[in-house]
């Protein structure tokens, strides 16, 4: 059950309280300043452990969470914990990932009722504030950028994304075949499908494999080796 809210002055009683969980200090500082300028009372945490403490002490109305928080528990782990322990708190993923798949998550890894906003869409402060307000009003389905059909890499299937991730890790076709338990010709067919769906034409001056990896890294970043 949610704990009691700390006492508040009359001045801040009607101010929305946001906890921003972001491991990049510069990004966290800039976003906190922007949101504070829009009238929110903002606290910042850089990891899940600190965020759990802030939830108790700061008692936010909304928690904005980056999915990737470096070593340790992820933003998805935090979202699940808060969904069960504090269902009164609105939750928003704010991440560079275009969807759950590129963050290595499945549908069941994400709690219901959470908003999803891509960082590359928040240059418009009014848009970000409107998205937060929609989630606070319990209408998160209208704030799901991960369902946008025009999002980067949306044309790829989960298997294609996994193959592309392995290419970005530097694996050879033979290594991918061993890891996936399939023949080399199957991997070659998968990779050809990735090139086709990314609109990469072969035979020109651009190396198709390098171009596919370039597009992946531009969207997702450099993947970490397991």
BELPE-V986088 format. One record per backbone hydrogen bond with DSSP energy under -0.5 kcal/mol. CO is the residue of the C=O (numbers start at 1). NH is the residue of the N-H. Records with the same first field share a line. If there is no record, write none. Layout:
BEGIN
CO=NH ; NH
END
This chain:
BEGIN
9=13
12=15
16=18 ; 41
17=61 ; 62
18=20 ; 43
19=21 ; 64
20=22 ; 45
21=66
23=25
24=28
25=29
26=30
27=31
28=32
29=33
30=34
31=35
32=36
33=37
34=38
35=38 ; 40
36=39
40=42
41=18
43=20
45=22
47=51
48=52
49=53
50=54
51=55
52=56
53=57
54=58 ; 59
55=59
61=90
62=19
63=65 ; 92
64=21
65=94
67=69 ; 75 ; 76
74=78
75=79
76=80
77=81
78=82
79=83
80=84
81=85
82=86
86=89
90=63
91=115
92=65 ; 94
93=117
95=119
99=103
100=103 ; 105
101=104
106=109
107=110
111=114
115=93
116=145
117=95
118=121
119=122
123=125
124=128
125=129
126=130
127=131
128=132
129=133
130=134
131=135
132=136
133=137
134=139
135=138
139=142
140=143
143=116
144=147
145=148
148=151
151=154
153=156
157=161
158=162
159=163
160=164
161=165
162=166
163=167
164=168
165=169
166=171
167=170
172=176
173=177
174=178
175=179
176=180
177=181 ; 182
183=187
184=188
185=189
186=190
187=191
188=192
189=193
190=194
191=195
192=196
193=197
194=198
195=200
196=199
199=201
207=211
208=212
209=213
210=214
211=215
212=216
213=217
214=218
215=219
216=219 ; 220 ; 221
217=221
END
